[in-house]
Amino acid sequence: MGLPFKNSHARKREHVLAVDLGARTTKAVHLQRRGDKFTLVNFALLDTPVHDKALSAETLADLLKEIGRQIGPRAKQVTLAIGVGDTVFKQVDLPLMPLADMRQMLKFNAKNYLQQDLPDHVFDCHMSLANLTLKQTEGGRVPTGQKHKVLVGAAKRQSIEDLQSAIRSAGLLADQVVPSLIGPVNAFELAEPDAFGRDIVALVELGFRNTSIIILNAGEISLHRVVAIGGDQLTHSLAESMSISYQEAESIKVGMATEVQQNLETAVHPLGRELRALVDFFENQQDKAVSKVFLSGGTARSELIVQFLQNELMVPCELWSPAKTLALSLPPERMGEIEQVAPQLSVAIGAAISSF
């Protein structure tokens, strides 16, 4: 799945560097593709320089230079995944037409289809090729008048241009800019192809400021929402309830001594309640049940948080690894880290896959 607001249209790539610009931690991966096999060549996790506002082009360029230094020189094509605060991501019914015409239609009629004015934005769309094929005529032309569910992404044109400028300043080549929400979907398809193509599952990405949930029905996105509760709020709640510092609470949140279970469960309860409401909404609308919830993100590495969310959601919950099916060709010093940090790389790995 790809929704590139900026695309170099390069026909073939062997190496891709993908960067997930997280609110607290920036994650980067270098993937190599040979045939249908993907290899994780390197990865890096760095503190995002600014947590409370957008990065300037200069600051981002410095960050990308450091990523390039850590990752190595082979990956020059860069895909950037930008967060929910910088993008619009919706599923709407649109008339079937070529994607270029669809983007142009959204540019001039965003309010009619997206229920909001989006002046000076860049748009892109994604349609299921399988469903689209069924609606094509014998001559291969799309019939007019019919509508199809389309994923629409939008971002401010100036923001995209600033990102491209930062990439050039870092000595890299801008390949794609994509919404972060598509990352876990792409990575999950590669890591868990059977569950992706057959089951009804929920992908929950526990981010720093927000938590995203995407419900997949046999590989198709049926629902996606963003909940304004993330790891930062959980840490603040834990620190307040235990009268400890934010840094101490952050260490406890993932390490989880058993004596703080009650405090943590209280902190997680609002998030679990919001996610349960979204699962209930889907199940009531579709008359189908979610069979499993797959969790990713830094906060999801806590076994207790996974257990507490399972108790709230009343659906089996599992921490999944987006690197599960990747071959590993990592530097020796990184081999021992990958199992622990892999759940944080779902957005970056999925963004890289969209570039191949």
Summary of the structure (lengths in Angstrom):
residues: 356
radius of gyration: 20.3
end to end distance: 10.7
largest distance: 69.1
contacts: 1221
relative contact order: 0.17
helix: 44%
strand: 28%
